[in-house]
């Protein structure tokens, strides 16, 4: 029979894993959007790329 502490730890680990996956998905979506915007900026230019930071 599982211990209550084990069940609680497992539940906490599951919640934490779901939260991390959600955060990673949001970060990936943001990076994909940013990459698409950068690619659009580079379309049609071709000659000069200004990479100043």
N, CA, C and O of each residue as an XYZ file, in Angstrom:
212
protein
N       0.847     -1.175      0.000
C       0.000      0.000      0.000
C       0.896      1.244      0.000
O       1.787      1.377      0.839
N       0.647      2.152     -0.955
C       1.496      3.343     -1.061
C       1.350      4.252      0.155
O       0.278      4.374      0.748
N       2.432      4.863      0.491
C       2.482      5.802      1.609
C       1.885      7.142      1.157
O       2.025      7.516     -0.007
N       1.231      7.855      2.055
C       0.620      9.152      1.739
C       1.693     10.145      1.291
O       1.457     10.948      0.388
N       2.853     10.095      1.910
C       3.944     10.994      1.528
C       4.405     10.721      0.098
O       4.710     11.652     -0.648
N       4.456      9.445     -0.282
C       4.850      9.088     -1.652
C       3.822      9.614     -2.656
O       4.184     10.146     -3.705
N       2.551      9.461     -2.329
C       1.490      9.933     -3.222
C       1.577     11.450     -3.376
O       1.434     11.974     -4.481
N       1.810     12.152     -2.273
C       1.925     13.606     -2.313
C       3.124     14.033     -3.150
O       3.019     14.957     -3.956
N       4.256     13.370     -2.967
C       5.451     13.702     -3.743
C       5.229     13.444     -5.225
O       5.648     14.235     -6.069
N       4.576     12.347     -5.535
C       4.305     12.014     -6.930
C       3.372     13.058     -7.552
O       3.582     13.496     -8.684
N       2.352     13.445     -6.810
C       1.419     14.448     -7.308
C       2.122     15.781     -7.528
O       1.882     16.450     -8.533
N       2.980     16.167     -6.607
C       3.733     17.410     -6.744
C       4.671     17.341     -7.945
O       4.808     18.316     -8.684
N       5.307     16.211     -8.138
C       6.215     16.044     -9.277
C       5.446     16.133    -10.592
O       5.931     16.721    -11.559
N       4.239     15.547    -10.628
C       3.415     15.606    -11.840
C       2.997     17.035    -12.147
O       3.044     17.462    -13.300
N       2.590     17.772    -11.126
C       2.187     19.170    -11.321
C       3.372     19.990    -11.802
O       3.239     20.808    -12.713
N       4.529     19.775    -11.194
C       5.724     20.514    -11.586
C       6.116     20.184    -13.032
O       6.480     21.079    -13.794
N       6.043     18.917    -13.407
C       6.381     18.515    -14.777
C       5.422     19.145    -15.778
O       5.850     19.609    -16.835
N       4.137     19.166    -15.461
C       3.155     19.784    -16.364
C       3.401     21.278    -16.503
O       3.277     21.833    -17.594
N       3.747     21.926    -15.404
C       4.050     23.347    -15.438
C       5.279     23.623    -16.298
O       5.289     24.568    -17.087
N       6.305     22.805    -16.147
C       7.528     22.980    -16.934
C       7.252     22.777    -18.422
O       7.761     23.525    -19.257
N       6.453     21.777    -18.753
C       6.119     21.529    -20.158
C       5.349     22.714    -20.727
O       5.597     23.140    -21.856
N       4.422     23.239    -19.947
C       3.660     24.405    -20.398
C       4.555     25.612    -20.627
O       4.400     26.325    -21.619
N       5.489     25.842    -19.714
C       6.417     26.962    -19.860
C       7.305     26.771    -21.091
O       7.544     27.721    -21.837
N       7.789     25.553    -21.304
C       8.628     25.280    -22.470
C       7.858     25.483    -23.767
O       8.400     25.999    -24.744
N       6.599     25.076    -23.774
C       5.776     25.286    -24.976
C       5.619     26.764    -25.280
O       5.720     27.180    -26.434
N       5.369     27.567    -24.237
C       5.221     29.008    -24.440
C       6.518     29.612    -24.954
O       6.501     30.454    -25.852
N       7.640     29.187    -24.388
C       8.937     29.700    -24.831
C       9.201     29.321    -26.280
O       9.688     30.141    -27.059
N       8.883     28.082    -26.644
C       9.091     27.631    -28.019
C       8.203     28.411    -28.980
O       8.658     28.824    -30.046
N       6.948     28.613    -28.614
C       6.047     29.399    -29.457
C       6.577     30.815    -29.662
O       6.546     31.345    -30.773
N       7.063     31.421    -28.581
C       7.608     32.779    -28.675
C       8.837     32.810    -29.577
O       8.998     33.734    -30.374
N       9.700     31.812    -29.457
C      10.897     31.768    -30.286
C      10.549     31.528    -31.751
O      11.185     32.088    -32.643
N       9.541     30.699    -31.996
C       9.127     30.455    -33.375
C       8.551     31.720    -33.990
O       8.804     32.023    -35.156
N       7.772     32.457    -33.201
C       7.202     33.719    -33.683
C       8.312     34.718    -33.983
O       8.285     35.406    -35.003
N       9.282     34.789    -33.085
C      10.408     35.701    -33.284
C      11.224     35.303    -34.513
O      11.648     36.169    -35.279
N      11.446     34.015    -34.705
C      12.200     33.540    -35.864
C      11.458     33.864    -37.157
O      12.072     34.254    -38.150
N      10.142     33.701    -37.140
C       9.350     34.029    -38.333
C       9.446     35.518    -38.652
O       9.540     35.903    -39.818
N       9.422     36.350    -37.616
C       9.541     37.795    -37.835
C      10.914     38.140    -38.401
O      11.023     38.976    -39.298
N      11.963     37.501    -37.883
C      13.310     37.751    -38.405
C      13.436     37.296    -39.856
O      14.038     37.983    -40.681
N      12.868     36.143    -40.156
C      12.924     35.651    -41.539
C      12.185     36.593    -42.473
O      12.623     36.826    -43.599
N      11.074     37.129    -42.016
C      10.306     38.066    -42.843
C      11.099     39.341    -43.076
O      11.059     39.906    -44.169
N      11.825     39.802    -42.049
C      12.647     41.001    -42.210
C      13.758     40.785    -43.232
O      14.146     41.713    -43.941
N      14.266     39.557    -43.306
C      15.368     39.276    -44.213
C      14.904     39.015    -45.638
O      15.711     39.056    -46.566
N      13.617     38.747    -45.826
C      13.096     38.491    -47.172
C      13.262     39.737    -48.037
O      13.009     40.857    -47.593
N      13.677     39.525    -49.239
C      13.733     40.614    -50.214
C      14.889     41.571    -50.023
O      15.174     42.363    -50.921
N      15.551     41.530    -48.915
C      16.664     42.452    -48.698
C      17.893     41.886    -49.414
O      18.332     42.439    -50.423
N      18.428     40.825    -48.914
C      19.489     40.098    -49.593
C      20.840     40.755    -49.637
O      21.852     40.065    -49.510
N      20.908     42.055    -49.811
C      22.187     42.720    -50.027
C      22.929     42.986    -48.721
O      24.063     42.538    -48.547
N      22.305     43.700    -47.820
C      22.969     44.113    -46.585
C      22.189     43.620    -45.378
O      20.976     43.804    -45.285
N      22.897     42.998    -44.465
C      22.270     42.527    -43.234
C      22.978     43.259    -42.087
O      24.183     43.101    -41.889
N      22.223     44.050    -41.346
C      22.776     44.803    -40.234
C      22.588     43.994    -38.954
O      21.459     43.785    -38.511
N      23.689     43.538    -38.359
C      23.617     42.675    -37.189
C      24.072     43.389    -35.929
O      24.580     42.746    -35.010
N      23.903     44.701    -35.866
C      24.293     45.437    -34.666
C      23.384     45.081    -33.508
O      22.194     44.817    -33.683
N      23.969     45.080    -32.321
C      23.201     44.768    -31.106
C      23.052     46.020    -30.288
O      22.439     45.992    -29.221
